[in-house]
Amino acid sequence: MSPTSTASRSTLTGPETALAATLSAAVPREGAVSTSAFDRVIAAVDASHYLLTPRAVVTPQTAQEIAALFATASANGEALTFRSGGTSLSGQASSGNILVDTRKFFRSVAVDENGLIARVGPGATVRQVNARLLRYGRKLGPDPASEIACTIGGVVANNSSGMACGTQQNTYQTLRSAIIVLPSGTIVDTGAMGADARLRATDPELWHCLTALREQVLADPRLVAEIGRQFSIKNTMGYGLNSLVDHQSPVQILAHLMIGSEGTLGFVAEATFNTVPLHQFAATTLLVFDTLHDATSALVDLNATNPATIELMDAASLRAARIDPQSRAALPSFEIIEHCALLIEYQAATADELSALTLEAQALFGRLPLTMTAALSEDPVARAALWRIRKGLYATIAGSRPSGTTALLEDIAVPVERLSDTCAGLTQLFQVHGYDDAVIFGHAKDGNIHFLINEDFATESNLSRYAAFTEDMVELVLAARGTLKAEHGTGRIMAPFVARQYGPALYGIMLAIKRAFDPAGILNPDAVLTADPDLHIKHLKSTPTVEAEVDRCVECGYCEPVCPSKDLTTTPRQRIVVQRAIADAESVGDTALATELRRARDYEVVDTCAVDGMCQTACPVLINTGDLVRRLRSEAVGTVEAATWTAAGKAWKPVTQAASTALTIAAAIPASLVTLPNKAARAVLGADTLPLWSKDLPKGGTQRRNGSTATADAVYFQACVGTMFGPAEGGDGVAVAFESLAAKAGIGLTRPDSIGNLCCGTPWKSKGITHGYHDMVERTVAALWDASDNGRLPVVCDNSSCSEGLILALEKAVKDHPQCQSLRIVDAVDFTAEHILPRLDIDTRIGTVVVHPTCSSTRAGSNANLAVLASAVASEVTVPENWGCCAFAGDRGMLHPELTSSATKAEAHEITDKEFDAYVSCNRTCEIGMTRATGHPYLHVLEVLDKIASSNTTTPLEGTTHE
């Protein structure tokens, strides 16, 4: 053990030209192979505390390309490691050799037999699959807390379970069949007729080995008993030897050995699952105890009431969870001392079944030593608040760690009756080894807990401390007849201890399995079985202090599925990784690497970020990577550009009018007269400076006007985007629609003075032009303060991104003008749903409407009201399962149209199979982006509502103003 146990993000091998040529010969498709420093750095990181930087990154598209990679790797003695979601915590998805990215092209999801079966590619997330199953009242059995980001590839590779599935509905129990690529190149469909005979014909040695190993185990009752004991609890240590007992045919043994094999035996190109019922009725509560011992001592009695889940959170977990403002209200308000909480939920298929469960549970609660009275709630909002706490707990706790330290998460299971003593032993070990900030949480119903410690691996003494703690922890868990890995896979963190947990006989069978599947040893070496006793303390990730937006990131990857640039350039996690790698390179004096990374960063990180903030909606520690990108843009913006934009802000009315006129002229003349000089100018000025005009852009809009009705109930802030971009084909524009709807409802509107010169400030903020942003915010907020009668009237904005921009502008202005705190900004969608819709009659609803929620409506919580309005206008409302931020982002979709094209591809593909009567959203630039993506004109939902609504003045007008 030495200081070299830590890994630097800036340590890369040479250019790897020969390796790139070899791999490109196997997978000749353009872009499939990369050995660039930038691509290797961003691919190196997963959610674990290990760091290995690959020599090459390959992105295969088919099972046949995987087979070709296997052949090349075997012939050249190169090792391969698969990576999909990158949420693994045990170090099994990192490689210093060839990293194979299977997330981009293996995302298929197909549902068969009315939802009973799901066929899924390894790149699809658990949440995406469950979204497809929702309409059938079904879901996948495995339910990991990281379901927003973890993919089926990892679920199968690690035998994932989760909070409710236990050992009855985990991956092993619910896998129906799989399409597997073996290291030999054979592609096996284990569900096909005659699959076992074909396996015997194509891979006879493997077939005979599996047959012999099964016979060996069944011939020894002691081995059968020990396998039964090991797998009676959650257990992902080593290979799933229970498959040798549970299944007869070699092809089924093979299929189930793949589960939990962590990419060391082959590649699962598609998995077919038997789904499980999604119970419609549930009740949840938080049981708070004075101590951890009190909580764990109650588990046996609580399990007897048949709960679906019991999630443990110790005192440190509860304190850390309070970091999230959305979680705070659901947590105890008193001071957390040594308290411990159990989040318990009961699920049932019917209301009567749930009532019977909860009746018994409440009776037990009354006999438990609870700190506070607990009542089960069926309210979905209250339940969601509790589950938000638990699902984001790991990343929230890790995100609050001291800067410069690394979070290490362990995952053990013991028989439930031994959990209390095991937790007490762990607490003692934390004290002995000086881990005073350690945290315990997890799936208490199954005796499966996680514990997290923070460590700074920069010093030799801390490495020794961690090694000693691990040794003591291993002894503690094995003495309790537990497993060292319950659901996170073995990985580098526990591979050195597999033999100790299983003993020589069963470990020898595991070695035979590895040799039979992978005789050349090319697949993920050391990830499950290793001869290196110190593997777990090598290649440990360092996390240098960089900056506020970066330091809290635990690289969990939860942000990645919602990022619109994920399939084009980089994700929020990768953007942060680049910053850390640059800091590492600079710290060791590698200016060449730092320069190379910065050069690539301009486009890959900065230019193609939509700064939409969707990453923050998924991030457990609430990092908005857009803040980082805006700061990088601010540092890069030139003096001339900053001065130009600042000056434009001071003459915003003529500037927007000029943009409108230009679009109108461009729409009226032959396209070539615009596109040729436009592209030539972009070549000179830069693609990130001058927007690209295209024929699908609308003509210019009309200028905003001042004025008000006789009496005003609200201030109407018409967004300037409606001035620059005219309405879509078949629409009058949201401004006309909103004013018409307000008139029908008898609601008076007033506009700010000089509205033509006002803006929410988002264009300046997103480009990092700080002075111009400050000037516009000051002018706009002052005008709104006056127009609202010093905050008496609400301010209604008609575009969701502009509504969000005004809210952020107000937050900034309040620091210098605290009296403006009383200003209230409301999006037109929310205002209409709450105050206008009740005063309207809907004459005749249209048949079908497809809705595109926006990133801003999502962040603002307006999607529920958007759905209300959509339901008011149409009998059938569709929100695409693949909807996401369109990334048009003001002018970003015109500066980099490839970004919007990539971001909208899946959503557009989903809705092109069906014609809808209307296509709606709630933001003009998003409507333009979706029109471009689908070829259908998207309107603001208010435009459709206005066409079919008439006045209903019998409903009283209430609540539009406030004192």
N, C-alpha and C positions, 0 to 999 in steps of 0.2 A: 504494500500500500504506500503510495507516494502522492505528492501534489499533482502528478499527472493523472490521478483518478478523476479529476474534473476535466470537462471537455469545453473547448472554446468554440464559439460560433464562427470564428474567423479562421479556424484550422481546416484548410482544404488541401486535398491532394492536387497534383499537377493538372494540366489541361485535359487529360484523359482522351486524347484524340484517337488513339487506337481502339479503346473501349467503345467510343462513340461509333466508330466505323463498323465494329463487329456487331453491335446491337442494331444499328441501322440496316445492316444486311438481313437481320432476322425480321425486323419490323420496319420495312422501307417507307411506310406512310409518312408524309411530310409532317413534322412537328411531333412525331411519336417519341423521339429520343432527344434528350438534352443533357449536356455536360457543362452548361454555363454556370459560373459561380453563383449568379443570382438564383437560378432555378434550384440549385442544390441547397443553398442556404434556406430558402423558404420551404423546401420539402423535408428538411432535417428534423423539424420540430413536431412533436405530438404532445399530448396532455401529460405524459409521464415526466419523471425527473431525470430522464436519461437523454443524452444528445449524441447522436452519431450522424455525421454529415455524409450523404451518399456520394459515390463517385459518378453516378449517372442516375437520371430519372427517366423512366419509360412509362408512357401512357398508352397501354394497349386498348384496342377497341372490340376485340372478339376473343372467343375461347381459342380459336385457331392461332391468333397472334401470341397468346399465352403459351400454347404448345411449342411454337417456334422459339420463344424465349427460353423455354426449358431445354430445348435441344441445344441451343447456342451456349447456355450457361453450363450444361453438362460437358460439352465438348471443350470448353475453355476454362473449366474449373472456377467459374464465377458464381457468387452466391446472390440469391434474390430474396427480397423481403417485400411483402404486399402491404399496401397502405390504402385505406379507404377514408373513413371519417376522421381518423387521427385523434380519437377521443380516448384511446387506450391509455391506461395508467401504469402499466407494469413494465414497459420498455420492450414490448414485443413487436412494435410497428416502426422501429428505427433500424437503420442499416448504414454501415460504413462501406457498403458495396453497391449493389444495384437496387434502387427503390422502385417498385412497380405501383403506380397510382391507378387504382381500380374504381375510383369514385366518378370520374368524368363520363365514362361511356357505358357503365353497367348499372343503369338506373331503372330498368324496366320494372313495372308493377302490373300484374294481371290478376284479376279476381275471377274465380270460377265457382260453379255450383252454388250460386246465390250467396257468395261470401264465405262458404265453408272452407275454401282453399284459396291461398294466395301464392302466386309464383313471382318471385322477386329477385332482382339482380343485386349484387353485393354493394352497389353504390347508392341505393335508395335508403333514406333514413327511416327509422322506426315510425316517426311521426307521419311521414309521407304515406307509408303503407297503411297505417291506422286511419288516416284521412280517407283513403279509398274504401276502407272497410266500414266506415262509420254508417253509411247509408243502409248497410245490411245488419246493423246491430252486432257486429263482430269486431274482433281485434286480434293482434298477435298475442301469443302467450307471454313471451318475454317483455318485461316492462321496465327497462333500466331508466334511472333518473335522467340520463343524458339523451333521452329519446328524441329531443329536438335536433341533435347533431350526429348521434351514433348511427352507423349504417349496418345493413344486414350482413355485410362482409365481416364486420367485427363481432356482431351478435353471434354468428355461427362460429367464427374462429375462437371465441372466448367462452362459448356456451353461456351466453348472457342470461341472467334471470331478472332480478329487480325487486320491486317492493311488494308485489302481490303474488307473483307466480310460484314462488317457492321452488320445490323440486318436482312438482306435479305438472306445471305448464311452462317449464323452461325450454330452451332451444332443443335440447336432447329429446324431450318428451313430445314436442310438437312438430319436429321435422318429419315431413312425409317422404320426400325424396330430394335428390340434388343432381345437378349436372356438374361433374367434377373433372378437372384436367389433372391428370397424374404426371409426375416427373418424367415418366416414360414417353409422354406425348399422347397417351390414350385419353379420349374424352368419353367419360362414362355417364350415362343417364341411369341412375339407380332405380328410377321409377318405370323404366321401359320394360316391356315384355322380353324375357330372355336375357335380362341384364347380367345375371350371375353367370350364365353360360358364356356370354361374350367376354366378361372379365376373365374367366378361366382361359379363354382362347387367346386373348391379347396380352394378358399379364399372368401367365401360369405360376411363376414363382411367388408373386404376391398372393394369388388366390390360395396356393397350397400353404403358404406361411400363415395366413389368417386362419385357415382350417386347423392347422397344427396347434396354433396358440390357443384356440378355443378348446381343443381337446386336452391340452396341457392343464388349463385352468380347471376345467370340469372334473378332471381326474383327481384333483387335490381339494378336498372339502375345506381345508384351512384357507386356501387361496380364495375360494368362493365366498367364504365367510368374511374374510378381510376386505374383499372388494365390496361386499354388501355393506359392511360397516363404514368404509370410506365414503361411499356414495349415498348413504342414508341421510346425509346433510348436504347442503350446497358445497360443491367441491370442484374447482377447476385446476387443481394441481396435476401436472403431468398429463398423460393421455387418458381418455375415458375408457378404462379397462372394463367398466360395466357393460360395454357393448359386446364383449366376448361372452358374457353370461346371458345378456338379454336377447341376443339375436343369433339365428342359426346360420343363414347363408352368408358366405364371405362378402357379397356385394352389400348386404345390409350392415354387416360389421364395419365394412369400409366406410359406408355413409355416416355411421354414427361415430366412428373414430375421427372423422374429419371435424366433428363438433368439438370445439375446445382444443384443436391441434395448433392453433395460432399460426397457420400458414406454413407449417413445417412438413406437411405430408402431401399437399397438393393445393389446388385452387378451386374454390366453389364458384362457378360461373353463374349459377342460378340455384336458388333454394325454394322448395315448395313446402309450405307450412299448412298444417291443420290449424285453423283459427279457433278462437274460443269466444264464448258469449261476452258481449259488452253489457254488463248489468245496468239497467236503466235507473235503478233505485239505489241510493247510497246515503249514508249518514256518517259524519266525521266529527271528531273533537280532539282537543289537546288535553291530555291528562298531565298535570304538573305535580311532581313529587318534591319533597324537601331535599332528597339526596338521590344519587345514582343507584345506590344500594336498594333504596325503597322501590325505585322504578323497576329494576331488574328482578327483584324478589316477587313482583306482582305478575310476571310474565306467564307463569304456568297457569294461573287462574284466568288471566285474560285470554290466553290461547284456547281455553276450554269454551269460551263464548263464540268461537268460530269467526273471528274477524278476518277480513280480507288482508289487512295490513296492520302492522304495528311498527312504527318508525321511532327510533330512539334518538334524542338530541340532548346532550349533556349541557351543563351550565355554560361552558365556553361556546358551544354551538348556538345557544339561545342569544348570548350577548352579541356574537358576530352577525346573527341573522337580523339584528336591529339596524344594521348598516343600510339595508334596503328599505327606503321609506314606504314602499308598497307592502312590506311584510310587517312593519312595526305595529300596525293597528291590530293584527291578529295574535300578537305575542303578549305575554303577561306584562302589565304596566309596573309591577313592583320591582325592586332591586333584585337582580339575579345573583344569588350567592353560591350555594352548592346545588341548586335545583337541577332537576332533570325532567324532561318532558317525553311523553309517548304520544305520537300522533297516531290515532287509531281510527280505522274506517271499517264499516260494515257495508257489504254489497249484496243485492238480491235481485232476482228477476221480477218480483212483484212487490207491490206496496205492503201486502199482508206478510210476506216473508221477511221484509225488512223490519216491519213493526215487531215481529216476534223476536228477531235478533236484538233489536235495540232495547226492548223491554228487559230482556235478560241482562244485557250489558249495563243498563242504567242501575239495575239492582246491585250488580257487583260494584259499580263505581261508588255507590254509597257506603260500601264496606272497606274501600281502599283508603290508605293514609294520604289523601290528596291535599295539596297546599291550597287549592281553590276548587270550588264546585265546578264540575264538568257536565255539560249537556251536549248531546249529539245533535248536530245540525244537518238538515237536508238542503239548506239554502246553497245553491251552486256558487254564489259569489263568496260566501264565507268558506266553503270547502276549497274553492280555488285559491283563496288567500293562504290557507294552511298548506296546501300542496306546493304553492310557489316557494314557501319557506324551505320545504324539504328538498325539492328538486334542484334548487340552486345552491344548496348548502355547501357542497364541496368547494365550488368556485368562489362563493362568497367568503368562506373562511380563509381559503388560500389567498384570495385577493386582499385580505386585510393583514397579511403577514408583513413583517418588517422589510423595508426595501433592501434588495441585495441578497435575500435569502431564498431558498428553494423549498416549496411545499412538497412533502412526501406523504402519500396516502397508502395505508396498508388496508388489507381486506381479509378478515379471518372469519371462521365459523366454528362453533362448538355446539354440542348438544344444549338445547335451551336451558335445561336444568343446571348446567354448569356456567351459564353466561354471567351470572352475578359474581361468582368467584373469579372468573376470568377478567371481568372489568376491574375488579378490585386489584387483581395482580398487575394489570396494565397500568393502573393509576400509580401503583407503587413503583413500577419500572420508570414511569415518566419522572417521578421525583428523584429516583436514584441516579438517572442519567441526565438530569437537568433540563428536561423538556417541559418547562413550566407552562408553556402556551399550548400544550397538546389538547386535542379535541377528539371526543368519541361520539359517533352517531352511526345509524345504520338500521338494518332490517331485523329488529329484535325478535319478531315472530319466528324467524328461522334460525335464531342464534347467530346471525351474521351481522357483524359490526365492522365499521370502518373507523380508523383513527388516523389523525393527521398530525404530523410534527413539522416544524420549520427548522431548516438547517442551513448554515453557511459553510459550504464546502471549500472555502478558500484556505482553510488552515488544516494542517495534519491532525491536530488534536480533535477537531470536529469530525473528521473522517473516522478516527479511531472510536470516538464516542458512538457514532452511528452504527459502526460494525459491532460494537459490544452490545448495544441496545438490541440490534437485530438478533444476535445470538440468544440473548435472554428471552426475547419475545418468542422465538422458535421453540425454546424449551417449554415455556409456559403453555403455549397453544397445544403442542403435541402431548404434553402431560394431561391436558384436559380432553384428550382423544378427539381433537379438532383437526381442521385443515388450515394450512397456511395461506390458501387462496380459495375464496368462496365463489366469486363471480367475475373477477377482473382478469382472469387468465394467469398463467404462471409467470411468463415474461422473465426478463433479466433479473428482476427483483427477487424471485424465489426459485429460479432454476437450480441454484447450487444446493437447495434443500429438498429436492424431490426424492432423492434416494433415502434421506433420513425419514421422510414421512411414510414411505411405502415399504421400506425394507428391501433387501437384495433380490428376493425372488420376483416381486412385482416390478421392481425397477429394471431387472433384466428383461422382462417381457416388453417393457416400454422401449428399451434399446433395440430389441428385435423388430418391433413395429417400425421404428424410424429407419432401420437398415432396409427393411422390405419395401417400404414406400419410396425411399429416397437414397438409393445406394451410393450416389455420387455426393451426397451431403450438401446439395446446393440450396435447399430451402430453409431460410431463416435460421442459420446456425445459432446454437446456444439459447434460443428463445424458450425452449421447454426443457431440454436435457443438455447438461453441460458438464465438462470435466474440470472447469475452472471454479475453485471454491470461492474466489474473490470477485466473481463476475458482477455481483450486486453492488459492489462499491467501485466500479470502473465506469468511465464515460458519464459521470454525473453532471447534470446540467448546471451551468452557472447563470445567474440572472443579474447582470450589472445594472446599477442604478443609472437610468437614462433621463426620464422626464415623467411628469405626472400622468400623462395619458398612457404611458408605457408600463410603468413600474408595477401597477396593480394587476396587470394581465398575468393569468396563470396558464395561458396558452391552452385552454380547455377546448376551444373550437366551437363553442356553442353559437358563436356569431356567424359562422361560415355559411350555413344553409340559407340565411336571409340576405346575404350580401349580393347585390346585383352584378358585381364584377367577378364573381367567383369562377365563372367558366371562361372568362376572357383574360384576366391578368392575375390579381391577387385578392385575398380575403382580408378582413380586419386583423385576424391573428397573424397572417403573413406580413402585413404592413408593419405590425409591431415587431415581428421577428427581424425584419430588415433593419429597423432602427437599432435593435440590440446588437445585431451583427456588425453594423457600422461602428458602434461604440466599442465593441470588442476589438475590431481591426485597428481602430485608432489607439486603443490602450496598449497594443503590442507594437505599434509603429508600422503596421502594414498599410501604408498609404495607398498602394496600388489597388489592393482589394477594396478599401473604403471608397476610392474614386470610382471603381468599376460598379460597385453597388449603388452609389449615388447616381451614376449616369443611367443605370437601368431604372432606378427609383422614379425618375422624372415621369415616365409614362406608366410603368407598371404599378406604382403606388399612388402618385399624386394626380396625374392627369385623368386617370380612369376611375377615380373614386367619386361616387355620386354625392358624397357627404349627406346622405339621406337620413342618417341616424338610426336605421333599422337595426344595426349591430347592437345599439344600446338596448333595444327592446328584448334582445335575447341574452345579453350579457349579465351574468349574475352579480357582477360588481359595477354595473352601469357605466362601462367605458363607452364613450362615443368616439370611435376612431376618426370620425369626421373632424373632431376638434384638432386632432393631431395633423390631419391633412391640411386643414385651413391654416394652421400655424406654419407648416412647411411651404404652403403657397405664399403666405405673408412674407416669409424669409426670402422667397425667390422672386417676388414681384418686383419689376423694375420701377425706377422713379418716374419714368415717362408714363408707363401704364397706370400707376397709382394716381398720378396727377390727372390723367385723362379721365379715369373713372370718377375721381372726386369732383372734377369740373362738370362731368355729365350729371352727377347727382344734383348739382346746383341749378341745372337747367333741364330737369327731368322731363318736363312737359314737351318741350320741342324735341328732345331726344327720342322719346317714345313715339311722338308723332312722325318723326323722320323714319323710324323703324317700321311703323305702320305703312307709311307711304311706299317705302322700298319694297315691302312684301306685296303690296297691291300691284305695283308696277311689274314686279317679277312674275306675278301670276298671270299678267295680261300679255306678256311678250313671249316669243319663242324661248323655250328653256335653254337652248344652246347659247343664247345671248347673255344668259346669267351664269350658267355653270362653268363655261370656259374661263372667263375672267375671275370668277369666284375661286376656282381651283388654283389658278395662277397666283392670285393674291395670297391664298393659304400657303402655297409653297414658299413664298417670300416671308410672310409674317409669322407663319407657324400655325399648326393645326389646333393648338390650344389658345390661339388668339382670335382668329377669325372664324365665325360659324360657317358651316357648309350648307348652302341652300339646296333644297330638293323640291321636286314637283308636288310632293305630298304635303308641303307646308301650306297653311291657309293664307288667304290674303290678309291684309292688315285690318285691325279693328277700328272702332270709333273712339273719339276722345272722351274722356270722363268729364262730367259736368258738375257744377255746383247746384245748390238748390235744396229745398225741403218742402214737405207737405205742411198744411196749416198747423197741425199738431204732430209732434214727433214722439214716437215710442222707442226708437232706436237710431243709432248712427250707422249709416251704410257706408262702408269703406270698400268701394269698387277697386279691385286689384288692377294694377297697371298692366298685367299680362293680357287682360282683355282689350287693352288699347293696342298693343303690339300685334296680337294674334286675333284675327276675326273668328266668328263662330264656325262650327263645322257645318258641312252640307246638311241641310234639313233642319237647322237650328237657328234660333235668334240670338243666342248668347245668354250666358247666365245672368248678366246685368238686367236685360229686358225681362227675363223670367222671374228673377227675384223681386223686382219692383212690381211686376204684375201680380205675383202671389201675395205680396204684402198688401197691395190695394184690395185684392179680393177678400183678404182677412181683416181689412179695416185697420191695418197697422201703419202708422205714419213714420216716414223716414226722413232723416236729415243727413246732409253730406258735409264733410269738413271743408272749410274754406281752402281755396287753392289746391284742391285734391289732385289736380293734374301734375303737381310737382311733388307729390308724396309717394312713398314706397315703404314696404316693410323692412327694407334694407338687406334682404337675403342675397341679391346679386353681389353686393360689396363684401358681405360676410363670407360667402362661399369662395370668393376669389382671394380672400386674405387681405383686402384693402381696408385697413383698420380706420384710417382717418375719414375716408369717404363713408364708411358704415356709421361711424359716430355722428357725423354731420346729418345724415339722413334720419337716423333714429331720433336725434334731438328735435328735428323739425317735425317729423311725423307724430311723435308722441305729444308734443305741445299742441299740435292742431287737433288731435283726438281729445285731448283734455278739454280744450275749449268747446269743441263740438258736442261733447257728451255732457255738457253742463257740469263740469268738474267731477266727472265720474258717475253722474246720476243715470245716464242712459247707457245701455250696453252698446258695444261697437261690433257690428256684424260684417264679416269679410266673406267674399264669395268664392275664394279659392283656398283649398285646404293648406297648401304649402305657404301661402301668404298669411293665412290665419296663424299658423305656427310661427312664421317669421315675426308677426306683430307681437305675439306672446313673448318671444325671446327678446324682441326690441324693448318691450315694456319692462322685462326683468332687468335689462341693462340700464334703462333710464331711471328706474326706481332708486338705484343706488345714489344718484345725484338729486333726484326729485321724489322724495318719499311720499309726498302727497298723491302721486300718481298710482299708488298702490291700489286705490279704489277703482281704477279703470278695469273694465271687464271686456275681454275679447272673446267673441263667440263666432264659430264658423257658421256659415249660412245653412249647412246641412243640419247642425244641431238646433239652430234657431227655428228653422222651418219645421222640423219634426216636433219640437216642443211647443211652439207658439202659433204657427201658421196652419199646419196640417189639421189640428182639431177644429179649425174654423172654415174648412173646405169641404165641399162635396166632390166625390170622384164620380164623374159621369159614366165612363165606360173604361175599365182597365184593359190594357193591352195583354196579349197572351204571355209572352216570354221576354225577359230582360236578363242580360248578363252584366255583372257588376265588377268593376275594377277598383277595389279599395286602394288608397294611396299610402305611401309611407307616412305622410303627415297625418292623414285621418287615423291611421293605426296608432301613431305615437300620441295623438290627442285623445284617443278613446272615442272617436266619432263613428267607428264602423257599425256600431249597433244602430245608431240613428240613420246611417246610410242604408242599412238593411230595412229599417222601418219605411223609409221613403220608397225604396225599390219595391217593397211589398204593397205599398199603396198604389203604385202605378201598374203593376203586373201581377198576373195570377201565378206565374212561375218565375222564381228568382234563382239565378245561378251565380255563385261565386266560384270561379275556377279553383280547383284544388291546388294548382300550380301557380296561383297568383303571387306576385311579389312586386317589389319596387321596379318601375319601368326604366329608371335611371335617366329619364330625360333631363331631370334636375335643372330646370331653368334653361340655360343654353348648352348644358353638357351634352344633350342628345344631338345638338347640331355641331358642336365642336368635335365630338367623337361618336358618330352614329353607330359605330360598331359596338359601343357599350350598350346602347338601348337595344340593338338587335340581339345581343347575347342575353340581356336581362329578360327580355320578353319572349324568347323563343319557346320555352315550355308552355307558358300560358297561352300564347297564340296558337300553338299546335293543338292544345286541348280543346279550344272552342271552335276551331275551323271545321270540325266534323258536323256541326249543327248550325242552322240558321236561327237567329233570334230576332224578335220584333224591335228590340232596341238594345243599344250598347251604351252603358253609362259609367261615369266616374264622378269626381268632385274637384277636379283641378285641371285647368286648361292645358298646360303643357303635358300632363299625363294623358289627357285625352288625345293630344296630337301624337304622342308616342305610341299609344295603343292603336290608333288609327293607322299609323305607319306599319305597325307589326301585323295587324290582322286584315287590313284592307276594308274594314267596316268603320263608318263614321261614329266616333264616340262623342256623346253629348254629356253635359252636366246633368245630373239626375233632376235638377230643378227645371230644366228646359222641358223634359218629358212630363213632369208633374204639372207644369203650367198649362200644357196643351189639353189636359183631360180634367182639370179641376175648375170648379166654380165656387162662388161664395156661399158660405153657410154662416150667416151672422147671428145665429141663435146661440153659439158658444161664446161665453164671455171671455174677454181679453184679460189675462192675468199674468203677472210676474215678469213682464218684459223690462220693467225698470226696477231699480233698487235704490235705497237711500244710503 
